[in-house]
Amino acid sequence: MTTTPHSSNELDIRSLGKRYANNQASGGELQVLQDIDLHVPAGRFVSIVGASGCGKSTLLRLVLGLDAQYEGRILLDGQPISGTGRERGIVFQDHRLFPWLNVAQNIAVGLRNAPLSAREKRELVAEHVALVGLEGFEKSFPHQISGGMAQRVAIARGLVNRPRVLLLDEPFGALDALTRSRLQNELQRIWQKERITMLLVTHDVEEAVFLGDRVVVMQPAPGRIKRIVEVNLPHPRNRSDPAFIALRDDVLGDFIDLDADAAPAATPPPERPGLGLPGRLQLAW
């Protein structure tokens, strides 16, 4: 399957805001997201990076349609989203495979409500098993495969329905560094082949720059976009490339700045008795 990007894959987020009721006795509301404006062109890969608590996963929940209580608009091909739908797939940090189903059956779960014949579903499952490189493991159960392979199954399940937009919520966050690097390469290969619009949420700056056409930097309290960085580097990307390293460090600098802004001002040392020069060794005569 190769999907040609077209206008129906465009995602527009306009003036998005989200509040939650404050659980404290004082009442009131907690502003989680504020004034989020983001355009994701058809077939592009956009990474959203930010520290914990900046509303990244909340943003994905709203795009997926799990929560209809928000301010602003979320549009797919110019039409407001309404609830969940087959045109939006998602891959979570935890693969969430059903332990009593084998690899092929877990992928087929994504087709449960698809208006397809049994033969068409079998063909799609086989196609996506091959897409994620799991031929020969179709009858294996989750406990019989590695964590990285299980996450490949989750990616195949997210893609098998041929969504127009695939949402990725920290999909490799629970994996070891080597497996994570391999699956990042695998996801990049799949995206280049399928050209599905992808929206990745991560706290890993290197991952965001490695995978994304652009990186959206978010800051917390409330969650909002600080800036958007274009990643004009060819695929496949080389993590040792000086241009890649410069972009990664540029984005990392945003989080150093945030830490500095949040830190309290340094308190000057108290004056000591003697000559009255603060912070310097004094001699008593």
C-alpha positions as CSV (number, residue, x, y, z in Angstrom):
1,M,0.0,0.0,0.0
2,T,1.3,3.4,-0.9
3,T,-0.8,6.5,0.0
4,T,-0.4,9.6,-2.1
5,P,-0.7,12.7,0.1
6,H,-3.7,14.9,-0.8
7,S,-5.6,17.7,0.7
8,S,-7.9,15.3,2.8
9,N,-4.9,14.5,5.0
10,E,-4.4,18.1,6.1
11,L,-4.9,18.7,9.8
12,D,-5.6,22.2,11.2
13,I,-5.7,23.1,14.8
14,R,-7.0,26.6,15.4
15,S,-7.0,28.6,18.7
16,L,-7.2,25.4,20.7
17,G,-7.6,25.6,24.4
18,K,-8.4,23.0,27.1
19,R,-9.4,23.5,30.7
20,Y,-10.0,20.9,33.5
21,A,-11.9,21.4,36.7
22,N,-9.5,22.1,39.6
23,N,-9.8,19.3,42.2
24,Q,-8.7,21.6,45.0
25,A,-11.2,22.8,47.5
26,S,-10.8,26.3,46.2
27,G,-12.5,25.2,42.9
28,G,-11.8,27.0,39.7
29,E,-10.3,25.6,36.5
30,L,-6.8,24.5,35.3
31,Q,-5.8,25.8,31.9
32,V,-3.9,22.9,30.3
33,L,-3.7,24.2,26.7
34,Q,-3.9,27.7,25.4
35,D,-4.0,29.3,21.9
36,I,-2.6,26.3,20.0
37,D,-2.4,27.1,16.3
38,L,-0.9,24.3,14.2
39,H,-1.1,23.3,10.5
40,V,0.0,19.8,9.6
41,P,0.2,19.5,5.8
42,A,-0.8,16.3,4.0
43,G,1.8,13.6,4.1
44,R,4.1,15.5,6.5
45,F,5.7,14.3,9.7
46,V,5.4,16.8,12.5
47,S,7.0,16.2,15.9
48,I,5.8,17.9,19.1
49,V,8.3,18.0,21.9
50,G,8.0,19.4,25.4
51,A,8.6,18.6,29.1
52,S,6.1,16.6,31.1
53,G,3.0,18.6,31.9
54,C,3.0,20.8,28.8
55,G,-0.2,19.2,27.4
56,K,1.3,17.1,24.6
57,S,-0.7,14.0,25.2
58,T,-3.9,16.1,25.9
59,L,-3.5,17.6,22.5
60,L,-3.4,14.1,20.9
61,R,-6.5,13.0,22.9
62,L,-8.4,16.0,21.4
63,V,-7.2,15.3,17.9
64,L,-8.2,11.6,18.3
65,G,-11.6,12.7,19.4
66,L,-11.6,11.3,22.9
67,D,-12.7,14.6,24.5
68,A,-15.1,17.0,22.9
69,Q,-14.9,19.7,25.6
70,Y,-12.4,22.3,24.3
71,E,-12.1,25.8,22.9
72,G,-11.2,26.4,19.3
73,R,-11.4,24.1,16.3
74,I,-9.7,20.9,15.1
75,L,-10.3,20.3,11.3
76,L,-9.4,17.4,9.0
77,D,-9.7,18.4,5.3
78,G,-11.5,21.5,6.5
79,Q,-14.2,19.6,8.4
80,P,-14.5,19.6,12.2
81,I,-13.6,16.2,13.8
82,S,-16.4,14.6,15.7
83,G,-15.6,11.8,18.1
84,T,-13.2,9.0,17.2
85,G,-13.0,7.7,13.6
86,R,-11.2,5.3,11.3
87,E,-9.5,8.2,9.6
88,R,-7.4,8.8,12.7
89,G,-5.2,6.0,14.1
90,I,-3.0,6.0,17.2
91,V,0.0,4.2,18.6
92,F,0.6,4.5,22.4
93,Q,3.7,4.2,24.5
94,D,2.5,0.9,25.7
95,H,1.7,-1.5,22.8
96,R,-1.5,-2.6,24.5
97,L,-1.7,-5.9,22.6
98,F,-4.3,-8.4,23.6
99,P,-2.3,-11.3,25.2
100,W,-4.8,-13.9,24.1
101,L,-4.5,-12.9,20.4
102,N,-1.5,-13.7,18.1
103,V,0.3,-11.1,16.0
104,A,-2.0,-11.3,13.0
105,Q,-5.1,-11.3,15.2
106,N,-3.9,-8.2,17.1
107,I,-3.3,-6.4,13.8
108,A,-6.8,-7.5,12.6
109,V,-8.4,-5.8,15.6
110,G,-7.9,-2.5,13.7
111,L,-10.2,-3.8,11.0
112,R,-13.0,-4.9,13.2
113,N,-15.4,-2.3,12.0
114,A,-14.1,-1.9,8.5
115,P,-16.6,-2.6,5.7
116,L,-14.4,-5.3,4.1
117,S,-14.7,-9.0,3.3
118,A,-12.8,-11.6,5.3
119,R,-10.5,-12.1,2.4
120,E,-9.7,-8.4,2.1
121,K,-9.0,-8.2,5.8
122,R,-6.6,-11.2,5.6
123,E,-4.8,-9.5,2.7
124,L,-4.5,-6.2,4.5
125,V,-3.2,-7.9,7.7
126,A,-0.6,-9.9,5.6
127,E,0.5,-6.7,3.9
128,H,1.0,-4.9,7.2
129,V,2.8,-7.8,8.8
130,A,5.3,-7.5,5.9
131,L,5.4,-3.7,6.2
132,V,6.7,-3.9,9.7
133,G,9.0,-6.8,9.0
134,L,7.3,-9.5,11.1
135,E,6.8,-12.2,8.5
136,G,7.1,-15.6,10.2
137,F,5.7,-14.3,13.5
138,E,2.0,-14.1,12.5
139,K,1.0,-16.9,14.9
140,S,3.2,-15.7,17.8
141,F,1.6,-14.4,20.9
142,P,2.7,-11.2,22.7
143,H,4.6,-13.0,25.4
144,Q,6.6,-14.8,22.7
145,I,8.0,-11.7,21.0
146,S,10.3,-8.8,22.2
147,G,9.1,-5.4,23.3
148,G,10.3,-3.9,20.0
149,M,8.4,-6.5,18.0
150,A,5.3,-5.9,20.0
151,Q,5.6,-2.1,19.2
152,R,5.9,-3.0,15.5
153,V,2.6,-4.9,15.9
154,A,1.0,-1.8,17.4
155,I,2.3,0.4,14.5
156,A,0.8,-2.1,12.0
157,R,-2.5,-2.1,13.9
158,G,-2.5,1.7,13.7
159,L,-1.8,1.7,10.0
160,V,-3.9,-1.3,8.8
161,N,-7.1,0.8,8.7
162,R,-5.4,3.1,6.2
163,P,-5.9,6.2,8.4
164,R,-5.4,9.7,6.9
165,V,-3.6,10.8,10.1
166,L,-1.5,8.6,12.4
167,L,-1.0,9.9,16.0
168,L,2.0,8.6,17.9
169,D,2.1,9.2,21.7
170,E,5.6,8.5,23.0
171,P,5.6,5.3,20.9
172,F,9.2,4.3,21.8
173,G,9.4,5.8,25.3
174,A,9.3,2.4,27.1
175,L,12.0,0.8,25.0
176,D,15.8,0.5,25.5
177,A,18.0,2.9,23.6
178,L,19.1,0.4,20.9
179,T,15.6,-0.8,20.2
180,R,14.3,2.7,20.2
181,S,16.9,3.8,17.6
182,R,16.1,0.8,15.4
183,L,12.3,1.5,15.5
184,Q,12.8,5.1,14.8
185,N,14.6,4.1,11.6
186,E,11.7,1.6,10.9
187,L,9.1,4.3,11.4
188,Q,10.9,6.7,9.1
189,R,11.0,4.0,6.4
190,I,7.3,3.3,6.8
191,W,6.4,6.9,6.7
192,Q,8.5,7.5,3.5
193,K,6.7,4.5,1.9
194,E,3.2,5.3,3.0
195,R,3.3,9.1,3.2
196,I,0.5,9.2,5.8
197,T,0.3,12.4,7.8
198,M,1.9,11.7,11.1
199,L,1.9,13.7,14.4
200,L,4.4,12.5,17.0
201,V,4.4,13.5,20.6
202,T,7.7,12.9,22.5
203,H,10.0,14.3,25.2
204,D,13.1,13.2,23.3
205,V,14.5,16.1,21.3
206,E,16.8,13.9,19.2
207,E,13.9,11.7,18.2
208,A,11.8,14.7,17.3
209,V,14.5,16.1,15.0
210,F,15.4,12.7,13.6
211,L,11.8,11.9,12.5
212,G,10.1,15.3,12.0
213,D,9.8,17.6,9.0
214,R,9.2,20.2,11.6
215,V,9.5,20.3,15.4
216,V,6.9,22.1,17.5
217,V,8.4,23.2,20.8
218,M,5.8,23.4,23.6
219,Q,6.2,25.1,27.0
220,P,4.0,24.5,30.1
221,A,1.7,26.3,32.5
222,P,-0.4,26.5,30.4
223,G,0.7,24.4,27.5
224,R,1.4,26.5,24.4
225,I,3.6,26.6,21.4
226,K,6.9,28.4,21.9
227,R,8.1,28.1,18.4
228,I,8.2,25.8,15.3
229,V,11.5,24.7,13.9
230,E,11.8,23.5,10.2
231,V,14.0,20.5,9.8
232,N,15.4,20.9,6.2
233,L,17.6,17.7,6.3
234,P,17.4,14.9,3.8
235,H,16.2,11.4,4.6
236,P,17.6,9.1,5.8
237,R,19.0,11.3,8.5
238,N,22.5,10.9,10.0
239,R,22.6,11.6,13.8
240,S,26.4,12.4,13.4
241,D,25.8,15.0,10.7
242,P,26.9,18.4,12.0
243,A,23.7,20.0,10.6
244,F,21.6,17.5,12.5
245,I,23.6,18.1,15.7
246,A,23.2,21.8,15.4
247,L,19.5,21.6,15.0
248,R,19.2,19.2,17.9
249,D,21.2,21.5,20.1
250,D,19.2,24.5,19.0
251,V,15.9,22.8,20.1
252,L,17.6,21.6,23.3
253,G,18.5,25.2,24.0
254,D,14.8,26.0,24.4
255,F,14.5,23.7,27.4
256,I,17.7,25.1,29.0
257,D,16.1,28.6,28.6
258,L,12.9,27.3,30.2
259,D,14.8,25.9,33.2
260,A,16.6,29.2,33.6
261,D,13.3,31.2,33.4
262,A,11.7,28.9,36.0
263,A,14.7,29.1,38.4
264,P,14.5,31.6,41.3
265,A,16.9,34.5,41.2
266,A,20.2,33.8,42.9
267,T,20.4,35.3,46.4
268,P,23.5,37.3,47.0
269,P,25.6,36.0,49.9
270,P,25.1,37.8,53.2
271,E,27.6,40.4,54.4
272,R,30.1,39.2,56.9
273,P,31.5,41.3,59.7
274,G,34.7,43.1,59.1
275,L,35.3,45.4,56.1
276,G,31.6,45.0,54.9
277,L,32.5,43.4,51.5
278,P,29.9,40.7,50.8
279,G,31.0,37.3,50.0
280,R,34.7,37.8,50.5
281,L,37.0,36.4,53.2
282,Q,37.3,38.9,56.0
283,L,40.1,39.4,58.5
284,A,39.6,40.2,62.1
285,W,42.2,42.6,63.5
